C-alpha cells in the first residue's frame, strides 16, 4: 500500500515537541525561555526535512500524467429541492431506486479508504446534500478521519440557515452556496421555485458563524444574469465573500446553448471597467478559480473558466456519485461502480486496485465538446439591470435593497455596500415592473406625463424612398458601414386590454402560470436582444441599455407597456424597442389566455427615437 501523505506525517510529528521523529528528522525540545522565532524556525527545519525525505504520493491516486488526486467530492443524494434551468429539466430527472444508492456506512467506508490513501479534502454535494436526513452525522463521522483537513459542502442554501450551527459543530469547515441572481423575482424564474430569502439567510448565518470566506457560486448566463456582475462584485466590499462567476456549462437536460455562455475574459472586462484597479490574487496550483480582489474590499471575486480556459492539467479531483460510481472526470462518461464491488465483498486491496485502474485511465483533458470551443463567443455588451419590482395598485412589497438591509441588520456584519444598493435600486413601496439600468434616473411608471417626455423632440425628417430595397427594387439590407457612430435611443409602447377577470388575477398575482408581469418583462428584455434574428433585414445592434416598464390601468383593465433601448452605433434601435414592447404584450396574452380569449393588443407604436442622421422623432 502506498505511503501516507506528507500532511499526515507532519501532523503527527508536530503533535508533541517532546516526541521523537520516526522519520529521522531532528527534533529538539524548546527551552522555556526560547523565543517564538526560534520555535518557528524549528518547525520550518522539520518541514524542510520532510519535504526532502517525503515518501511518494499514493500510486493508486496518481494518474498517468502525474496528477495527484487529494480532493474527493461525494454526492449524498440525487434529489434536489430546486429545478435550476441550467441544471435539470423542469420535470426533474429519473431517480435511482433507494436500494441502489450508497448507504451511510458505505459512504464512510469509501471515505476512510480514500483518506487513508492521501485524500485530505472532501466536499459533500448532490443533488442538494442538505436534504439528506443524516447529513450532520455524516459530517461528524468524517471529522474523525485522521488526515482529513477540510470538509466542505456545496448547497443551494435553502436549508442552510437551519442546519449550519449543527454542521459547524460536527466539523464542517467550508461552504459553497449557489446563488445566480440578487433579484427575488428572477431567482424564482431561474430555479422555478421560491426561496430567495432563505438563501440570503443562509449566507448571513455562515458569515455570522465565522466562515471566511463564504463562497457564493454564480453561473453566468447571457441574457439572464450577466447584467448583475457588478452587483455581485460590490457585495464583496463589506462582506467576507468569495463570489465565484462560473462559465455556463453543458449538462444533460439543461438545453445548453453556446450563445448563452459569457466567457471569463468578457466578465473580467466588465468588472475592470468599474474597478480598473482590480488585482490578481495568487492561487494554489490545483485551484479551479482565477481570483481577483478590489483593493480595500473585504472579500474577493473569482472566475471558474471550465469552458474558455480549462484547468485539466492541474486537476486533483475525484468524484463518487450517489449510486456509488467513481468518476475521474466530471465531464467524462467513464465510471466504475465501487458500490457493486463493495457489496460483493471486495477487500480493501481489491478496491484500491479498481480505483487505481480508473485513475490511471483518466484522460489528459475533459470532454471533447469543450475542446471545440477553446475561445469565448463574441462579446455582446447588451446588458440590462433589474430594479426592485413594483406595480401600481398592487399589494405593498418591500424593495429588494430594503429586504437585503433588513436581512443583514442586527447580525454584526456590514449591510449591502453603497454601490450594490445603488445598482439594486432604492424603490418605493409601490410595484411597477422596470428593468431600468440607469441607477441615477428617476423611476418613471407609465403615467400620462412620462409617455410624452420619453425622448427629446427635434426635427422629424423622413425619406421619400424606401431604404431596404436595392436599385432594382429587391429587398436588401442597408449598408451602414460608412455611417458615423452616434448615441441612439428609441422608445416604443403597447397596450394589452385584459378584461376585468384576467386583470384582477394579474393585479393580485394569482395566475396559475405565475407572475405575468415578471415574465412579460423578461420576455421584453430578451426580445430586444434578438431582434436581428426575428426581423430579416434588421442589423444586429449591441445594446447598452434596455428598459421595460409595465403599468396597470384599472380604468381600462389594461396593462401599459413601455420599452426603451439605447446603443451607440451607425443604425437606430427603434426595431429593438418595438420588438420588446410587442413581445412583452404577446407574453401577457399567453399568460392570460387560459382565463380569457377576449384580450386585445393595441397601440403598438414608436414613441420617440433620437440620434439618427435624419433627425429625432417624437410622437405628439
C-alpha positions as CSV (number, residue, x, y, z in Angstrom):
1,X,0.0,0.0,0.0
2,X,1.3,3.5,-0.8
3,X,2.9,5.6,1.9
4,X,0.7,8.1,3.7
5,X,0.9,11.7,2.5
6,X,3.2,14.3,3.9
7,X,0.4,16.3,5.6
8,X,-0.4,13.3,7.9
9,X,3.2,12.7,8.7
10,X,3.7,16.3,9.5
11,X,0.6,16.5,11.7
12,X,1.9,13.5,13.8
13,X,5.4,14.9,14.0
14,X,4.3,18.3,15.3
15,X,1.7,16.9,17.7
16,X,4.3,16.9,20.5
17,X,7.7,18.5,20.5
18,X,8.9,16.0,23.1
19,X,8.2,13.1,20.9
20,X,10.9,11.5,18.7
21,X,10.5,11.6,15.0
22,X,10.2,8.2,13.4
23,X,11.2,9.6,10.0
24,X,14.7,10.6,11.3
25,X,14.0,14.3,11.3
26,X,16.0,16.1,14.0
27,X,13.7,17.1,16.9
28,X,14.7,19.3,19.8
29,X,12.7,20.3,22.9
30,X,12.5,24.1,23.1
31,X,13.7,25.6,26.4
32,X,11.1,27.5,28.4
33,X,12.7,30.8,27.6
34,X,13.2,30.1,23.9
35,X,11.7,32.8,21.7
36,X,8.7,32.3,19.4
37,X,11.0,33.0,16.5
38,X,13.3,30.1,17.4
39,X,10.3,27.8,17.7
40,X,9.1,28.9,14.3
41,X,12.5,28.2,12.8
42,X,12.5,24.7,14.4
43,X,9.1,24.0,12.7
44,X,10.5,25.2,9.4
45,X,13.5,23.0,9.7
46,X,11.3,19.9,10.3
47,X,9.1,20.8,7.3
48,X,12.1,21.2,5.1
49,X,13.5,17.8,6.2
50,X,10.1,16.2,5.5
51,X,9.9,17.8,2.1
52,X,13.3,16.4,1.2
53,X,12.6,13.0,2.5
54,X,8.9,12.6,1.7
55,X,7.6,9.3,0.5
56,X,5.8,9.4,-2.9
57,X,2.1,10.2,-3.1
58,X,-0.3,7.2,-3.3
59,X,0.2,5.4,-6.5
60,X,-3.5,4.5,-6.6
61,X,-4.5,8.2,-6.7
62,X,-1.8,9.3,-9.2
63,X,-2.8,9.2,-12.9
64,X,-0.5,8.5,-15.9
65,X,0.1,12.3,-16.3
66,X,1.4,12.6,-12.7
67,X,-1.6,14.4,-11.3
68,X,-2.1,13.6,-7.6
69,X,-5.7,13.4,-6.5
70,X,-6.1,14.7,-3.0
71,X,-9.7,16.1,-3.3
72,X,-12.8,13.9,-3.3
73,X,-16.4,15.0,-4.0
74,X,-19.1,12.7,-2.6
75,X,-22.7,13.1,-3.8
76,X,-25.1,12.3,-0.9
77,X,-28.3,12.3,-3.0
78,X,-29.6,12.8,-6.5
79,X,-32.6,14.7,-5.2
80,X,-32.8,18.5,-5.2
81,X,-35.5,20.9,-3.9
82,X,-34.9,23.3,-6.8
83,X,-35.2,23.0,-10.6
84,X,-32.5,25.3,-11.9
85,X,-32.8,25.9,-15.6
86,X,-29.1,25.3,-16.3
87,X,-29.0,22.1,-14.3
88,X,-32.0,20.0,-15.0
89,X,-35.4,19.8,-16.8
90,X,-38.4,21.4,-15.1
91,X,-40.0,17.9,-14.6
92,X,-36.8,16.7,-12.8
93,X,-34.8,13.7,-13.6
94,X,-35.4,9.9,-13.1
95,X,-34.2,8.9,-9.7
96,X,-32.2,5.8,-8.9
97,X,-34.0,3.4,-6.6
98,X,-33.1,3.9,-3.0
99,X,-31.6,0.4,-2.7
100,X,-29.1,1.3,-5.4
101,X,-27.8,4.3,-3.6
102,X,-24.9,4.3,-1.2
103,X,-25.8,3.8,2.4
104,X,-24.3,6.0,5.1
105,X,-21.9,3.2,6.1
106,X,-20.8,2.6,2.5
107,X,-20.1,6.3,2.1
108,X,-18.0,6.3,5.3
109,X,-16.2,3.1,4.3
110,X,-15.1,4.6,1.0
111,X,-14.2,7.9,2.6
112,X,-11.9,6.1,5.1
113,X,-10.2,4.3,2.2
114,X,-9.6,7.4,0.2
115,X,-8.4,9.4,3.2
116,X,-6.0,6.6,4.1
117,X,-4.5,6.9,0.7
118,X,-4.0,10.7,0.8
119,X,-7.3,12.5,0.2
120,X,-7.2,15.5,2.6
121,X,-10.3,17.3,1.3
122,X,-13.9,16.0,1.0
123,X,-16.7,18.0,-0.4
124,X,-20.3,16.8,0.0
125,X,-22.5,17.5,-3.0
126,X,-25.8,16.4,-4.5
127,X,-28.4,17.0,-5.8
128,X,-28.8,19.0,-2.7
129,X,-26.8,17.4,0.1
130,X,-28.6,19.2,2.9
131,X,-31.9,17.4,2.2
132,X,-30.3,14.1,3.3
133,X,-31.6,13.4,6.8
134,X,-28.3,12.2,8.2
135,X,-26.0,14.8,6.7
136,X,-25.0,16.1,10.1
137,X,-24.0,12.7,11.3
138,X,-22.0,12.0,8.1
139,X,-20.0,15.2,8.7
140,X,-19.4,14.2,12.3
141,X,-18.1,10.8,11.2
142,X,-15.9,12.3,8.5
143,X,-14.4,14.7,11.1
144,X,-13.0,11.7,12.9
145,X,-10.9,10.6,10.0
146,X,-7.2,11.2,10.7
147,X,-5.6,13.1,7.9
148,X,-8.7,14.8,6.6
149,X,-8.0,18.5,6.6
150,X,-11.2,20.0,5.0
151,X,-14.9,19.0,5.0
152,X,-16.9,21.2,2.7
153,X,-20.4,21.3,1.3
154,X,-21.9,22.8,-1.9
155,X,-25.5,23.7,-1.3
156,X,-28.3,25.8,-2.8
157,X,-28.7,27.4,0.6
158,X,-32.4,26.6,1.1
159,X,-31.9,24.6,4.3
160,X,-28.5,26.1,5.3
161,X,-29.5,28.6,8.0
162,X,-31.4,25.9,9.9
163,X,-28.7,23.2,9.7
164,X,-25.4,25.2,9.8
165,X,-25.0,25.5,13.6
166,X,-25.2,21.7,13.8
167,X,-23.0,21.2,10.8
168,X,-20.3,23.6,12.1
169,X,-20.3,21.7,15.5
170,X,-20.0,18.4,13.6
171,X,-16.9,19.7,11.8
172,X,-18.0,21.4,8.5
173,X,-15.1,23.8,7.6
174,X,-16.0,25.2,4.1
175,X,-19.2,26.3,2.4
176,X,-20.2,27.0,-1.2
177,X,-23.6,28.5,-1.8
178,X,-25.2,28.6,-5.2
179,X,-26.9,32.0,-6.0
180,X,-27.3,33.2,-9.6
181,X,-29.2,36.4,-9.0
182,X,-29.8,39.1,-6.4
183,X,-33.3,39.8,-7.7
184,X,-36.0,37.7,-5.9
185,X,-38.3,37.5,-9.0
186,X,-35.5,36.5,-11.3
187,X,-34.4,33.9,-8.7
188,X,-37.8,32.3,-8.9
189,X,-37.7,32.4,-12.7
190,X,-34.2,30.7,-12.8
191,X,-34.8,28.0,-10.2
192,X,-38.5,27.5,-10.8
193,X,-39.1,27.6,-7.1
194,X,-39.4,30.2,-4.3
195,X,-36.7,30.5,-1.6
196,X,-34.5,33.6,-2.4
197,X,-34.7,34.9,1.2
198,X,-33.9,31.5,2.7
199,X,-30.7,31.5,0.6
200,X,-29.8,35.0,1.8
201,X,-30.5,34.0,5.4
202,X,-28.1,31.0,4.9
203,X,-25.3,33.4,3.6
204,X,-26.0,35.6,6.6
205,X,-25.8,32.7,9.0
206,X,-22.5,31.5,7.5
207,X,-20.9,34.9,8.0
208,X,-22.3,35.2,11.5
209,X,-20.8,31.8,12.4
210,X,-17.4,33.0,11.2
211,X,-16.9,31.2,7.9
212,X,-14.4,33.2,5.9
213,X,-14.6,33.3,3.0
214,X,-18.2,32.2,2.3
215,X,-18.1,31.1,-1.3
216,X,-21.0,32.1,-3.5
217,X,-21.3,30.3,-6.8
218,X,-22.9,32.2,-9.7
219,X,-23.5,30.6,-13.0
220,X,-23.4,33.4,-15.6
221,X,-25.9,33.1,-18.5
222,X,-26.1,35.6,-21.3
223,X,-29.5,37.3,-21.5
224,X,-30.4,36.3,-18.0
225,X,-28.0,37.5,-15.3
226,X,-24.8,38.8,-16.9
227,X,-26.0,42.3,-16.1
228,X,-25.6,41.5,-12.3
229,X,-21.8,41.0,-12.4
230,X,-21.1,44.4,-10.8
231,X,-23.9,43.9,-8.2
232,X,-22.3,40.7,-7.0
233,X,-18.8,42.1,-7.0
234,X,-20.0,45.1,-5.0
235,X,-21.2,42.8,-2.2
236,X,-17.5,41.9,-1.5
237,X,-16.8,45.4,-0.3
238,X,-18.1,44.9,3.2
239,X,-18.7,41.1,3.4
240,X,-16.2,38.2,3.6
241,X,-17.5,36.6,0.4
242,X,-15.7,34.9,-2.5
243,X,-18.1,35.4,-5.4
244,X,-17.2,32.8,-8.0
245,X,-18.5,33.5,-11.5
246,X,-18.9,30.2,-13.4
247,X,-19.0,29.9,-17.2
248,X,-22.2,28.3,-18.3
249,X,-21.5,24.6,-19.0
250,X,-23.5,21.8,-20.6
251,X,-25.3,19.1,-18.5
252,X,-27.9,16.6,-19.5
253,X,-31.3,18.4,-19.7
254,X,-30.2,22.0,-19.5
255,X,-30.5,22.6,-23.2
256,X,-27.1,24.1,-23.3
257,X,-26.5,26.7,-26.0
258,X,-23.1,28.1,-26.8
259,X,-24.5,31.6,-27.3
260,X,-25.6,31.6,-23.6
261,X,-22.0,31.3,-22.4
262,X,-20.3,34.5,-21.1
263,X,-16.6,34.0,-21.2
264,X,-14.2,34.7,-18.3
265,X,-12.5,37.5,-20.3
266,X,-15.7,39.2,-21.1
267,X,-16.8,39.1,-17.4
268,X,-13.4,40.3,-16.3
269,X,-13.5,43.2,-18.7
270,X,-16.9,44.2,-17.4
271,X,-15.7,44.3,-13.8
272,X,-12.5,46.1,-14.7
273,X,-14.5,48.9,-16.4
274,X,-16.0,49.6,-13.0
275,X,-12.9,48.8,-10.9
276,X,-9.7,49.3,-13.1
277,X,-7.5,48.7,-10.0
278,X,-8.7,45.1,-9.8
279,X,-5.8,42.9,-8.6
280,X,-4.9,39.3,-9.4
281,X,-4.7,37.1,-6.3
282,X,-2.3,34.2,-6.2
283,X,-4.0,30.8,-6.1
284,X,-3.0,27.2,-5.4
285,X,-1.7,25.2,-8.4
286,X,-4.8,22.9,-8.3
287,X,-7.3,25.8,-8.0
288,X,-10.1,25.8,-10.5
289,X,-10.8,29.6,-9.9
290,X,-8.9,32.6,-11.1
291,X,-9.2,35.0,-8.1
292,X,-9.2,38.8,-8.1
293,X,-9.5,41.4,-5.3
294,X,-10.7,45.0,-5.4
295,X,-8.3,47.0,-3.2
296,X,-10.0,47.9,0.1
297,X,-12.7,45.3,-0.3
298,X,-13.1,42.6,2.4
299,X,-13.9,39.8,0.0
300,X,-12.9,38.8,-3.5
301,X,-14.3,37.6,-6.8
302,X,-13.2,34.6,-8.8
303,X,-13.8,33.1,-12.3
304,X,-14.2,29.4,-13.0
305,X,-13.2,29.0,-16.6
306,X,-14.4,25.5,-17.3
307,X,-15.2,26.3,-20.9
308,X,-12.8,29.0,-22.2
309,X,-9.7,28.0,-20.3
310,X,-9.9,24.5,-18.9
311,X,-7.8,23.6,-15.9
312,X,-7.4,19.8,-16.6
313,X,-3.6,19.9,-16.4
314,X,-3.7,20.5,-12.6
315,X,-7.0,18.7,-11.8
316,X,-6.7,16.9,-8.4
317,X,-10.4,15.9,-8.1
318,X,-12.3,12.6,-8.0
319,X,-16.0,12.1,-7.6
320,X,-18.3,9.5,-6.2
321,X,-21.9,9.6,-7.4
322,X,-24.9,9.0,-5.1
323,X,-25.2,5.4,-6.5
324,X,-21.5,4.7,-5.8
325,X,-19.8,5.2,-9.2
326,X,-16.3,6.6,-9.3
327,X,-15.9,9.4,-11.9
328,X,-12.3,10.6,-12.5
329,X,-13.6,13.5,-14.6
330,X,-16.9,15.3,-14.1
331,X,-17.4,15.7,-17.8
332,X,-16.4,12.2,-18.8
333,X,-18.7,9.2,-19.4
334,X,-16.4,6.6,-17.9
335,X,-17.5,5.3,-14.5
336,X,-16.7,2.3,-12.3
337,X,-19.1,1.1,-9.7
338,X,-17.4,0.9,-6.3
339,X,-20.8,0.1,-4.8
340,X,-21.1,-3.2,-6.6
341,X,-17.5,-4.3,-5.7
342,X,-18.1,-3.2,-2.1
343,X,-21.4,-5.2,-1.8
344,X,-19.7,-8.2,-3.4
345,X,-17.2,-8.3,-0.5
346,X,-14.1,-6.8,-2.2
347,X,-11.2,-6.4,0.1
348,X,-9.5,-3.1,0.7
349,X,-6.7,-4.0,-1.6
350,X,-9.0,-5.1,-4.3
351,X,-10.9,-1.8,-4.1
352,X,-7.6,0.1,-4.3
353,X,-6.6,-1.8,-7.5
354,X,-10.0,-0.9,-9.0
355,X,-9.6,2.8,-8.0
356,X,-6.0,2.9,-9.2
357,X,-7.0,1.4,-12.6
358,X,-9.8,4.0,-13.1
359,X,-7.5,6.9,-12.1
360,X,-4.8,5.5,-14.4
361,X,-7.2,5.7,-17.3
362,X,-8.0,9.4,-16.7
363,X,-7.6,11.5,-19.9
364,X,-5.3,14.5,-20.2
365,X,-8.3,16.8,-20.6
366,X,-12.0,16.7,-20.4
367,X,-14.8,16.0,-22.8
368,X,-14.3,16.8,-26.5
369,X,-17.3,19.1,-26.5
370,X,-15.3,21.7,-24.6
371,X,-12.3,21.4,-26.9
372,X,-14.5,22.5,-29.8
373,X,-14.8,25.9,-28.1
374,X,-11.4,27.0,-27.0
375,X,-12.3,30.6,-27.3
376,X,-15.2,32.6,-25.9
377,X,-18.1,33.7,-28.0
378,X,-18.1,37.3,-29.4
379,X,-18.7,39.8,-26.6
380,X,-22.1,41.2,-26.5
381,X,-22.4,44.2,-24.3
382,X,-26.1,44.0,-24.4
383,X,-26.6,44.3,-20.7
384,X,-29.6,45.3,-18.7
385,X,-30.2,45.7,-15.0
386,X,-33.1,44.9,-12.7
387,X,-34.6,47.1,-10.2
388,X,-37.0,46.1,-7.4
389,X,-40.3,45.1,-8.9
390,X,-43.2,47.4,-8.2
391,X,-46.6,47.7,-9.9
392,X,-49.1,50.4,-9.1
393,X,-52.3,49.4,-7.5
394,X,-51.0,46.0,-6.1
395,X,-50.3,44.9,-2.5
396,X,-47.3,46.7,-1.0
397,X,-43.9,44.9,-1.1
398,X,-40.7,46.0,0.4
399,X,-38.0,46.9,-2.2
400,X,-35.1,44.5,-2.7
401,X,-32.5,46.8,-1.3
402,X,-34.6,47.2,1.9
403,X,-35.0,43.5,2.1
404,X,-31.3,42.9,1.9
405,X,-30.7,45.6,4.5
406,X,-33.2,44.0,6.8
407,X,-31.7,40.6,6.3
408,X,-28.2,41.8,7.3
409,X,-29.5,44.0,10.1
410,X,-28.5,43.0,13.6
411,X,-26.0,40.3,12.7
412,X,-23.0,42.5,13.2
413,X,-21.9,42.3,9.5
414,X,-21.9,45.3,7.1
415,X,-25.0,45.9,5.1
416,X,-25.1,45.8,1.3
417,X,-22.4,48.2,0.1
418,X,-23.4,51.5,-1.3
419,X,-22.7,50.6,-4.9
420,X,-24.7,47.4,-4.7
421,X,-27.6,49.4,-3.1
422,X,-27.3,52.0,-5.9
423,X,-27.4,49.4,-8.6
424,X,-30.0,47.2,-7.0
425,X,-32.4,50.2,-6.6
426,X,-34.0,52.0,-3.7
427,X,-37.6,51.7,-4.9
428,X,-40.8,52.7,-3.1
429,X,-43.5,50.5,-1.7
430,X,-45.5,50.6,-4.9
431,X,-44.8,47.9,-7.5
432,X,-44.1,48.8,-11.1
433,X,-42.1,46.5,-13.3
434,X,-38.9,48.0,-14.7
435,X,-35.6,46.8,-15.9
436,X,-34.0,50.3,-15.6
437,X,-30.3,50.2,-16.0
438,X,-29.6,53.9,-15.0
439,X,-29.4,53.9,-11.2
440,X,-29.5,57.7,-11.0
441,X,-32.5,58.2,-13.3
442,X,-35.9,58.8,-11.8
443,X,-38.2,55.8,-11.9
444,X,-41.0,56.5,-14.3
445,X,-44.1,54.5,-14.4
446,X,-46.1,54.9,-17.5
447,X,-48.0,57.9,-16.2
448,X,-49.5,60.2,-18.9
449,X,-46.7,62.7,-18.4
450,X,-43.9,60.1,-18.8
451,X,-45.2,58.9,-22.2
452,X,-44.8,62.4,-23.7
453,X,-41.4,63.0,-22.2
454,X,-39.9,59.7,-23.2
455,X,-37.3,61.3,-25.5
456,X,-36.3,64.8,-26.6
457,X,-38.1,66.3,-29.5
458,X,-36.4,67.6,-32.6
459,X,-36.7,67.8,-36.4
460,X,-38.7,65.0,-37.9
461,X,-37.0,64.2,-41.2
462,X,-38.3,61.4,-43.4
463,X,-37.1,59.8,-46.6
464,X,-39.4,59.6,-49.7
465,X,-37.6,56.4,-50.8
466,X,-37.6,53.0,-49.2
467,X,-34.2,52.1,-47.8
468,X,-34.4,48.3,-47.7
469,X,-34.5,47.8,-51.4
470,X,-31.7,47.9,-54.0
471,X,-31.7,49.8,-57.3
472,X,-33.8,47.0,-58.9
473,X,-36.4,47.0,-56.2
474,X,-35.4,43.8,-54.5
475,X,-35.2,43.5,-50.7
476,X,-31.7,44.3,-49.3
477,X,-30.0,45.2,-46.0
478,X,-28.9,48.8,-45.8
479,X,-25.1,49.2,-45.8
480,X,-24.3,51.2,-42.7
481,X,-20.5,50.7,-42.8
482,X,-19.8,54.4,-43.6
483,X,-22.3,55.9,-41.3
484,X,-20.9,57.5,-38.1
485,X,-21.5,56.0,-34.7
486,X,-23.9,58.1,-32.6
487,X,-25.8,57.6,-29.4
488,X,-29.2,56.1,-30.4
489,X,-32.3,55.9,-28.2
490,X,-35.7,54.6,-29.1
491,X,-38.9,54.3,-27.0
492,X,-41.9,52.2,-28.0
493,X,-45.2,51.3,-26.4
494,X,-48.0,48.7,-26.4
495,X,-51.3,48.3,-24.6
496,X,-52.9,44.9,-23.6
497,X,-56.7,45.1,-22.8
498,X,-57.1,42.1,-20.5
499,X,-60.7,42.4,-19.4
500,X,-61.9,42.5,-15.7
501,X,-61.3,38.9,-14.8
502,X,-57.8,38.5,-16.2
503,X,-56.9,42.0,-15.0
504,X,-57.8,41.2,-11.4
505,X,-55.8,37.9,-11.4
506,X,-52.8,39.8,-12.8
507,X,-53.3,42.6,-10.3
508,X,-53.4,40.2,-7.4
509,X,-50.6,37.9,-8.8
510,X,-52.9,34.9,-8.7
511,X,-52.4,33.4,-12.2
512,X,-51.6,29.7,-12.1
513,X,-48.8,30.2,-14.6
514,X,-47.1,32.6,-12.2
515,X,-46.3,36.3,-12.1
516,X,-47.4,37.5,-15.6
517,X,-45.7,40.9,-15.2
518,X,-42.3,39.4,-14.3
519,X,-42.4,37.0,-17.2
520,X,-43.5,39.7,-19.6
521,X,-40.7,42.0,-18.5
522,X,-38.2,39.2,-19.0
523,X,-39.6,38.5,-22.4
524,X,-39.4,42.1,-23.5
525,X,-35.8,42.4,-22.5
526,X,-34.8,39.2,-24.2
527,X,-36.8,40.0,-27.4
528,X,-34.9,43.3,-27.8
529,X,-31.6,41.4,-27.7
530,X,-32.6,39.0,-30.5
531,X,-34.4,41.5,-32.8
532,X,-32.0,40.9,-35.7
533,X,-32.8,37.2,-35.6
534,X,-36.5,37.9,-35.9
535,X,-36.6,40.8,-38.5
536,X,-34.7,39.6,-41.6
537,X,-33.2,42.9,-42.8
538,X,-32.5,44.3,-39.3
539,X,-28.9,44.9,-38.3
540,X,-27.5,43.3,-35.2
541,X,-27.1,46.0,-32.5
542,X,-25.0,45.8,-29.3
543,X,-27.5,47.3,-26.9
544,X,-26.0,49.2,-23.9
545,X,-29.4,49.6,-22.1
546,X,-32.8,48.1,-22.2
547,X,-35.7,49.2,-20.0
548,X,-39.1,47.6,-19.9
549,X,-41.9,49.1,-17.7
550,X,-45.4,47.9,-17.1
551,X,-48.3,49.8,-15.5
552,X,-51.7,48.6,-14.6
553,X,-54.6,50.7,-15.8
554,X,-57.6,49.8,-13.7
555,X,-60.0,52.1,-15.6
556,X,-59.4,50.1,-18.8
557,X,-58.5,46.8,-17.3
558,X,-55.3,47.1,-19.2
559,X,-51.5,46.9,-18.9
560,X,-49.5,49.6,-20.5
561,X,-46.0,48.7,-21.7
562,X,-43.2,51.0,-22.5
563,X,-39.8,49.7,-23.8
564,X,-36.8,51.8,-24.4
565,X,-33.4,50.8,-25.9
566,X,-30.1,52.5,-26.2
567,X,-27.0,51.8,-28.2
568,X,-24.0,53.6,-29.8
569,X,-23.6,52.7,-33.4
570,X,-24.4,53.5,-37.0
571,X,-28.0,52.4,-37.0
572,X,-31.1,53.1,-34.9
573,X,-32.8,50.9,-32.3
574,X,-36.4,51.6,-32.9
575,X,-36.9,48.0,-34.1
576,X,-35.5,46.7,-30.9
577,X,-37.8,48.9,-28.9
578,X,-40.9,47.9,-30.9
579,X,-40.0,44.2,-30.8
580,X,-39.5,44.5,-27.0
581,X,-42.9,46.1,-26.5
582,X,-44.7,43.7,-28.9
583,X,-43.2,40.5,-27.4
584,X,-43.9,41.7,-23.8
585,X,-47.6,42.2,-24.9
586,X,-47.7,38.8,-26.6
587,X,-46.3,37.2,-23.4
588,X,-49.1,38.8,-21.3
589,X,-51.6,37.4,-23.8
590,X,-50.0,33.9,-23.4
591,X,-50.0,34.1,-19.6
592,X,-53.7,35.1,-19.5
593,X,-55.3,33.3,-22.5
594,X,-56.5,30.4,-20.3
595,X,-58.6,32.9,-18.3
596,X,-60.0,34.9,-21.2
597,X,-59.7,34.8,-25.0
598,X,-61.2,38.3,-25.2
599,X,-57.8,40.0,-24.9
600,X,-56.8,42.8,-27.3
601,X,-53.3,44.0,-28.2
602,X,-53.3,47.6,-29.4
603,X,-51.3,50.8,-29.8
604,X,-48.0,49.1,-30.6
605,X,-46.1,52.2,-31.8
606,X,-42.9,54.1,-31.7
607,X,-43.0,56.9,-29.2
608,X,-39.6,58.5,-30.0
609,X,-36.2,58.0,-31.4
610,X,-33.0,60.1,-31.2
611,X,-29.5,60.0,-32.7
612,X,-30.1,59.3,-36.4
613,X,-28.8,61.3,-39.4
614,X,-32.4,62.1,-40.4
615,X,-33.0,63.8,-37.1
616,X,-35.0,62.9,-34.0
617,X,-38.6,61.8,-33.9
618,X,-41.2,62.5,-31.1
619,X,-44.8,61.4,-31.3
620,X,-47.1,64.2,-30.1
